[in-house]
Amino acid sequence: MFDFASKWIMRWDVLRQRGLYWILASAALPGLCGTASASITVGPKVVGNSGVYNYSPSIIQTGSVQQFWWCGQGTNPNNPSQETDTIQYESVNLSTGGWVGPYTVLAETPGAWDSAYTCNAQVVKGNFNDPLGNGNNYTYAMYYVGTNQNAGTLNSIGVAFSNDGVTWAKYPTPVITYNPNDSGYGVGQPAPYNSNGASAITLLYETTYPSESHIYATSTDGIHFTTQGTITTNGLTEVGTAGQSSYSSPTWGDAAYDDSTGNWYAVFNMNVRNPTTVGGVTERGQYGVIVYKIPALSLLTGATAWQQVFTADTNLTGYESNFIPGFLRDEYGNVNVSGTYPQIEIYTSASIPQPAWNATPATRGSSGGTGYWNIAWNVWTPNAPLGPFHRYYNGTVHEVTTGWIDPNGGFNLESTLGYLYESPQTGFTTPVYGCVAGNDNYFVSLDSNCEGQIFLGIDGYLSSSAGSGLVTLYRCRTSVDHFVSEDPNCEGQIYESLIGYAPASQ
């Protein structure tokens, strides 16, 4: 299941996809530039099956073992004639490097409420005492989304239980159902947290009725839930930028709790690119995601707003699509993972590989197609909010960015123009966007629609006012491309505009 705006249009396109060039999950990815800013690292860790789409991951780490579940195209073991969504599984022992899987571990049940589609699983561990009434206790609970509607509407959230993460037994009916007045998508994108290590589950999820929003519900047994309220949207200002529409309550990929700070983190999808900018190609995966945090006490009230933390988008990763991610969590659903915290890892659904630096707009758009979706890795390190704003040149064009540069493009670093904040800070709230016109005319802009050209993502934030320790940045152009300079005379080229003021050093 995909974002509410386009997921079911995508569904039928997926079923028609065959014979495309697929990326093997175990293959080394094309070169990445490592640190795309001072605190966000993009790495080549990927899971998935070759020859099918892979997206919407759930990841938990227990000791040195990471377990992955995700939504992937596959054959339903319960009905071999059905090839739609399945839940896939793979695990890795970080100490030994040994991998297990991938396997199909969950699929549709013929004749049941989830007979048409089963997707968007999120897994949490605990101690679930005889939840199925069969005398068995379980240590894993998987909250997943399903429907019996071939159109993909009227989704509900169900739960399945396991003792190994591979063999699952479903609870027979949904634990969260769509509103009977809803004729649209229903409910989805569950995010579980186990608050007592046993069976006290907090579940955050999305709904489309009466409008698109997020709900907070709790349970003492992992099955019977009580709604506590609707989650605030206060502070979600950047989500929805530069796309075809803005959402009062944007879709998310996942949410997770940090029991060391009392904050909730949520990762929201940005928008899908305007097809007119990418050669008329309708992209299905959003171009980026934004991670926010909020104190638990403000989750419903909005007394303290959501605070933007970092962004992972095409500008950062080079991937055309970066969407519906999952947080790396501990076994109970915390981002406070032993061995990695305070770093926070997200695994995005991403289109792999990156298009070339001089790809046509249509080629860029096509590179984000469902046939190229796999699971990619990003890690954020707190308390290092400034990223270098680099200017590169390959003898033909410049590219100025805090993010990814095509390693096959012949680019060399010309200079570091200053530093941008990765999220809005006091006095530094002006976003700088990375854009490209045509095949290779890269430019930065203060316009969230990239002046009608291809939107790559957010480079960072600078100040609109001069100050001590700040450098002044100007947008300039030559006869063939754009660049950024600290020289108001644009180094003898053509002056276009003042961009703003950035810290000269970290």
C-alpha positions in Angstrom: 0.0 0.0 0.0 1.2 3.4 -1.0 0.5 7.0 -0.1 -3.2 7.8 -0.1 -3.0 10.1 -3.1 -1.6 7.7 -5.6 -1.2 4.2 -4.1 -4.0 2.5 -6.0 -3.2 4.0 -9.3 0.3 2.6 -8.7 -1.1 -0.8 -7.8 -2.5 -1.6 -11.3 0.6 -0.2 -12.9 2.7 -2.6 -10.8 0.7 -5.6 -11.9 1.5 -4.7 -15.5 5.2 -4.3 -14.9 7.3 -7.2 -16.4 10.6 -7.6 -18.1 12.2 -4.4 -16.7 15.9 -4.1 -15.7 16.0 -5.0 -12.0 18.6 -4.3 -9.4 19.8 -7.3 -7.4 19.4 -6.7 -3.7 22.8 -8.0 -2.9 24.6 -6.0 -5.7 26.9 -3.2 -4.8 25.2 0.1 -5.5 26.7 2.8 -7.7 29.1 5.1 -5.9 27.6 7.3 -3.2 29.3 10.3 -1.8 29.2 9.1 1.8 28.3 12.0 4.0 25.9 14.3 2.2 26.0 16.8 5.0 27.7 17.0 8.4 25.3 14.6 10.0 23.5 12.5 7.4 25.2 9.5 5.9 23.8 7.6 2.9 25.0 4.0 2.6 24.7 1.1 0.2 22.8 -1.2 2.6 19.9 -2.7 0.7 17.5 -5.6 1.2 14.9 -7.0 -1.3 14.2 -9.5 -3.9 15.3 -9.1 -7.5 12.7 -8.9 -10.3 10.0 -7.5 -8.1 9.1 -4.2 -6.3 10.2 -3.8 -2.6 9.0 -1.0 -0.3 7.5 -0.1 3.1 10.1 -1.7 5.4 10.0 -2.6 9.1 13.3 -3.2 10.9 14.1 -4.2 14.4 17.4 -5.0 16.0 17.9 -7.4 18.9 21.5 -7.7 20.0 23.6 -8.0 16.8 20.7 -9.3 14.7 18.7 -7.0 12.4 15.4 -8.3 11.0 13.7 -6.8 8.0 10.1 -7.2 6.8 8.8 -5.3 3.8 6.1 -5.3 1.2 7.1 -7.0 -2.0 5.5 -8.5 -5.1 5.2 -12.2 -4.8 3.2 -15.4 -5.2 0.7 -16.1 -2.4 1.5 -19.5 -0.9 -2.2 -19.8 0.0 -3.3 -19.2 -3.6 -0.6 -19.7 -6.2 -2.7 -18.0 -8.9 -2.5 -14.7 -6.9 0.6 -12.6 -7.4 0.2 -9.3 -5.6 1.6 -7.9 -2.3 3.3 -10.2 0.1 5.3 -9.7 3.3 9.0 -10.6 2.8 11.6 -11.3 5.4 15.4 -11.2 5.6 17.8 -10.9 8.6 21.5 -10.2 9.1 23.8 -10.9 12.0 26.0 -7.8 12.2 28.7 -9.7 14.1 29.2 -12.5 11.6 27.8 -10.9 8.4 25.6 -13.9 7.8 22.3 -13.3 6.0 19.1 -15.4 6.2 16.3 -15.2 3.6 14.6 -13.6 1.8 11.4 -15.5 2.4 7.7 -14.9 1.9 6.3 -14.9 5.4 2.8 -13.5 5.1 0.2 -13.2 2.3 -3.5 -12.9 1.7 -5.9 -15.4 3.1 -8.5 -16.6 0.5 -12.0 -15.6 1.5 -11.0 -13.5 4.4 -11.0 -9.7 5.1 -7.4 -9.5 3.7 -8.0 -11.7 0.6 -7.1 -9.0 -2.0 -4.0 -7.3 -0.6 -1.7 -7.6 2.4 1.1 -5.0 2.9 2.7 -2.3 5.1 3.8 -4.6 8.0 5.4 -3.2 11.2 6.7 -5.6 13.8 7.3 -5.4 17.5 8.3 -7.9 20.1 6.8 -8.6 23.5 5.1 -11.3 25.5 1.6 -12.0 24.1 -0.3 -14.5 26.2 -2.5 -16.8 24.2 -3.8 -14.0 21.9 -5.3 -16.5 19.4 -7.0 -18.7 22.0 -5.0 -21.8 21.0 -3.0 -22.1 24.2 0.2 -20.6 22.6 2.1 -17.6 23.7 4.0 -15.5 21.2 7.0 -13.1 21.2 6.4 -11.1 17.9 3.4 -9.1 16.8 3.1 -7.9 13.2 0.6 -5.2 12.5 -0.3 -5.1 8.8 -2.7 -3.6 6.3 -5.1 -5.6 4.2 -8.4 -5.5 2.3 -10.7 -7.8 0.3 -11.4 -5.1 -2.2 -9.7 -5.5 -5.6 -9.7 -1.8 -6.0 -7.5 -1.5 -2.9 -10.1 0.5 -0.9 -11.6 0.0 2.6 -8.3 -1.2 4.2 -8.1 -2.3 7.8 -5.2 -3.2 10.1 -4.7 -6.7 11.3 -2.2 -8.5 13.5 -0.3 -11.8 13.3 1.8 -13.5 15.9 5.1 -15.4 15.7 7.9 -16.8 17.8 10.6 -16.6 15.2 9.6 -13.7 12.9 9.1 -16.1 10.0 6.2 -18.4 10.8 3.1 -16.3 11.5 -0.4 -17.0 12.8 -3.1 -14.4 12.0 -5.7 -13.1 14.3 -8.9 -13.8 12.3 -10.4 -10.3 12.2 -9.0 -6.7 11.9 -7.9 -5.0 15.1 -8.5 -1.5 13.6 -11.2 -1.2 10.9 -12.1 1.5 8.4 -14.9 3.9 9.2 -18.2 2.4 7.8 -18.8 5.8 6.1 -15.5 5.7 4.4 -15.5 4.8 0.7 -11.8 5.5 0.2 -8.6 4.0 1.3 -9.5 3.3 5.0 -6.7 2.9 7.5 -3.1 2.1 7.2 0.6 2.7 7.9 0.6 1.3 11.5 3.4 2.2 13.8 3.5 0.0 17.0 5.3 0.6 20.3 5.4 -1.8 23.3 5.3 0.3 26.4 5.8 -2.4 29.0 7.7 -5.2 27.3 4.7 -7.5 27.4 1.5 -6.7 25.5 0.7 -3.0 26.1 0.8 -1.7 22.6 0.6 1.9 21.5 -0.4 2.0 17.8 -0.2 5.2 15.6 -1.8 4.9 12.2 -3.3 6.8 9.3 -6.9 7.2 8.3 -8.7 8.8 5.3 -12.0 9.5 7.1 -13.4 12.0 7.8 -10.2 13.5 6.4 -6.6 12.4 6.0 -5.1 12.3 9.6 -3.2 10.2 12.1 -4.7 8.4 15.1 -3.2 7.5 18.5 -4.7 4.2 20.0 -3.6 2.0 22.9 -4.2 -1.6 23.9 -3.4 -3.8 26.9 -3.4 -7.1 24.9 -2.2 -6.1 21.5 -5.6 -6.8 20.0 -8.3 -4.6 21.4 -7.6 -0.9 20.9 -9.0 2.3 22.3 -8.6 5.5 20.4 -6.9 8.3 22.4 -7.2 11.1 19.8 -6.0 12.6 16.6 -2.3 13.5 16.3 -1.4 17.1 15.9 -0.2 18.6 12.6 1.3 21.7 14.3 4.7 22.4 12.8 4.5 20.2 9.7 5.3 23.2 7.6 7.7 21.8 5.0 5.9 18.6 4.1 4.0 19.0 0.9 6.4 21.5 -0.7 7.2 21.5 -4.4 4.7 18.9 -5.5 1.3 18.7 -7.1 -0.6 19.3 -3.8 0.0 20.1 -0.2 -1.6 18.1 2.6 -3.0 19.5 5.9 -2.0 16.1 7.3 0.7 14.5 5.1 1.2 10.8 4.8 4.0 9.1 6.8 6.0 6.0 6.4 6.6 5.2 10.1 6.7 6.6 13.6 8.8 5.4 16.6 9.3 6.4 20.2 12.5 7.4 22.0 12.1 6.3 25.6 15.4 8.1 26.6 14.1 11.5 25.7 10.3 11.1 25.7 10.0 12.2 22.1 8.1 10.6 19.2 9.8 10.6 15.8 7.8 10.4 12.6 9.0 10.3 9.0 6.6 12.0 6.6 6.5 11.6 2.8 7.0 14.7 0.7 5.2 15.0 -2.6 5.3 13.3 -6.0 7.0 15.3 -8.7 4.9 17.2 -11.2 5.0 15.0 -14.3 5.5 18.1 -16.6 9.0 18.5 -15.1 10.1 15.0 -15.9 9.1 14.5 -19.5 5.5 13.6 -18.7 6.4 10.6 -16.6 4.1 10.1 -13.7 6.2 9.0 -10.7 4.7 6.8 -8.0 7.3 7.2 -5.3 7.7 10.6 -3.6 11.0 12.4 -4.1 11.8 12.6 -0.4 10.9 12.3 3.3 11.3 14.5 6.3 11.9 13.3 9.8 10.2 15.3 12.6 10.1 14.8 16.4 7.7 16.0 19.1 7.4 15.5 22.9 5.0 12.7 23.7 3.0 15.0 25.9 2.3 17.2 22.8 1.4 14.4 20.4 -2.3 15.1 20.7 -2.3 18.7 21.9 0.3 20.3 19.7 1.4 22.5 22.7 4.9 22.0 21.4 5.1 21.8 17.7 6.6 19.1 15.6 10.3 20.0 15.0 12.0 19.2 11.7 15.1 17.1 12.2 16.4 16.1 8.8 15.5 15.4 5.2 16.3 12.5 2.9 15.5 13.2 -0.8 16.9 13.1 -4.3 19.3 16.0 -3.5 20.8 13.9 -0.7 20.8 10.4 -2.1 20.7 10.8 -5.9 17.8 8.3 -6.0 14.8 9.6 -7.9 12.3 8.2 -5.4 12.8 8.2 -1.6 9.6 7.3 0.3 7.7 5.2 2.9 10.6 4.6 5.1 10.9 2.6 8.3 12.9 3.5 11.4 15.5 1.1 12.8 14.0 0.2 16.2 14.8 -2.0 19.1 12.6 -5.0 19.8 9.9 -2.9 21.6 9.7 -0.1 19.0 12.2 2.4 20.3 14.6 4.4 18.1 16.9 4.0 21.2 18.8 1.1 19.7 21.8 -0.2 21.6 25.0 0.2 19.6 23.6 2.9 17.3 21.9 5.5 19.4 21.9 8.5 19.5 22.2 8.0 15.8 18.9 7.3 14.1 18.7 5.1 11.1 15.9 5.1 8.5 15.5 2.6 5.7 13.7 4.3 2.7 11.9 2.7 -0.2 14.2 4.0 -3.0 14.5 3.7 -6.7 18.0 2.3 -7.4 20.3 3.1 -9.2 20.6 6.9 -9.4 20.1 8.5 -12.9 23.2 9.9 -14.5 24.1 13.5 -13.9 23.1 14.4 -17.5 20.0 12.2 -17.8 17.1 13.6 -19.7 14.1 14.6 -17.7 12.1 11.6 -18.9 15.0 9.3 -18.1 15.1 10.7 -14.6 11.3 10.2 -14.2 11.5 6.6 -15.5 14.3 5.7 -13.2 11.9 6.2 -10.3 9.6 3.5 -11.6 8.2 0.7 -9.5 10.4 -1.8 -11.2 13.5 -0.2 -9.5 12.2 0.0 -5.9 14.4 -1.5 -3.2 15.3 -0.6 0.4 18.1 1.9 1.0 19.8 3.1 4.2 20.3 6.5 5.8 21.6 7.5 9.2 21.3 10.8 11.0 23.7 12.0 13.8 22.3 14.6 16.1 24.1 17.7 17.2 25.9 18.3 14.0 23.4 20.5 12.1 25.6 22.2 9.6 26.5 20.7 6.2 29.1 22.0 3.7 27.6 23.7 0.6 30.0 22.5 -2.1 30.5 23.8 -5.6 31.6 21.2 -8.2 32.6 21.5 -11.8 33.2 18.9 -14.5 34.4 21.1 -17.3 30.9 21.4 -18.7 28.6 22.4 -15.9 28.6 23.3 -12.2 26.6 21.7 -9.5 26.2 23.3 -6.1 24.8 21.1 -3.4 25.1 19.7 0.1 24.2 16.3 -1.3 25.0 13.6 -3.9 27.2 14.1 -6.9 27.4 11.5 -9.6 30.8 9.8 -9.2 30.8 9.0 -12.9 30.2 12.6 -13.9 33.8 13.8 -13.7 33.0 16.5 -11.1 35.8 18.1 -9.0 35.3 20.1 -5.9 35.9 23.8 -6.7 35.1 25.3 -3.3 33.1 25.1 -0.2 30.9 28.2 -0.2 29.8 28.0 3.4 27.5 25.8 5.5 23.8 25.3 5.6 21.6 24.1 8.4 19.9 20.7 7.8 16.7 22.0 9.5 15.3 25.4 10.4 17.1 27.2 13.2 16.5 30.5 14.9 17.6 33.1 12.4 18.1 30.5 9.7 14.7 29.6 8.3 15.1 30.2 4.5 15.2 27.0 2.6 17.5 26.5 -0.4 16.3 24.0 -2.9 18.3 22.0 -5.4 16.9 22.0 -8.9 17.9 21.0 -12.5 16.6 22.4 -15.8 16.9 20.1 -18.9 19.5 17.5 -18.7 22.3 19.2 -16.8 21.6 22.8 -15.9 21.8 22.5 -12.1 20.8 25.5 -10.0 19.7 26.4 -6.5 16.5 28.4 -5.8 14.4 29.9 -3.1 11.3 28.8 -5.0 9.8 25.6 -3.6 8.6 24.7 -7.1 12.1 25.1 -8.6 10.8 27.8 -11.0 8.9 25.1 -12.9 12.0 22.8 -13.3 12.9 19.5 -11.8 12.9 19.5 -8.0 15.7 17.5 -6.4 15.3 18.4 -2.8 16.3 20.6 0.1 20.0 21.7 0.3 19.5 23.3 3.7 18.6 26.5 5.5 20.3 29.9 5.6 19.5 33.4 6.8 17.8 36.2 4.9 19.9 38.8 6.9 23.6 39.5 7.0 25.5 39.0 10.2 28.8 38.3 11.8 30.5 35.1 10.6 28.2 34.8 7.6 29.1 34.8 3.9 26.9 36.3 1.3 25.8 33.9 -1.5 24.7 35.0 -5.0 23.2 33.0 -7.8 25.0 33.5 -11.1 24.9 32.0 -14.6 27.1 31.5 -17.6 25.8 30.9 -21.2 25.3 27.2 -20.4 24.7 26.7 -16.7 24.2 28.2 -13.2 26.5 28.4 -10.2 26.8 30.1 -6.8 29.4 32.6 -5.8 30.5 34.8 -2.9 31.4 37.4 -5.5 28.6 40.0 -6.2 30.1 40.4 -9.7 29.7 36.6 -10.3 33.4 36.2 -11.2 32.8 38.0 -14.4 29.7 36.1 -15.4 26.0 37.1 -15.2 24.5 38.1 -11.8 21.0 36.7 -11.2 20.0 37.1 -7.6 21.0 37.3 -3.9 20.4 33.9 -2.3 21.1 34.7 1.3 23.7 34.4 4.1 25.3 31.3 5.4 27.8 30.5 8.2 31.3 30.6 6.9 32.4 27.7 9.1 31.0 24.9 11.1 
